[in-house]
Amino acid sequence: LAPRFGGYCTGGLSQGHVVDANPKLFRVYKGNLYVFASPTGPKRFDRDRDGVIRAARAYARRVGVVE
């Protein structure tokens, strides 16, 4: 699987900034790979997967990050 959002941190994008992700920190959800920059990212993602993805997608579109 290729990571979503060009390999940038899904959590970072959901909070309005572009951050390189650590490929060791990830979640697979609905057949997609999401990567994170810090250990708190996957934990936050687990609490509200769809909300984090929705926020990350909105910011990624604004700044031109390919989902």
C-alpha positions, 0 to 999 in steps of 0.5 A: 500500500502507498501512503495517503496524502503523499506520505505526509503526516495525516495528523499534521494535515488534519491540524493545518500543517504539512509534516513529514511522517515516520513510516513506522507510525501508521494505521491501515483503515478501509484499505488505505495506509495513513502515516504519522509523525509522532506516536500521538498521531495514531492514537488520535486517529484511533479516536476519530478516524473519519474526522481526522481524515476529513480534516486532513483531506480539506487542508491537503486540498487547500495546500495542494498535497495530493491525497 
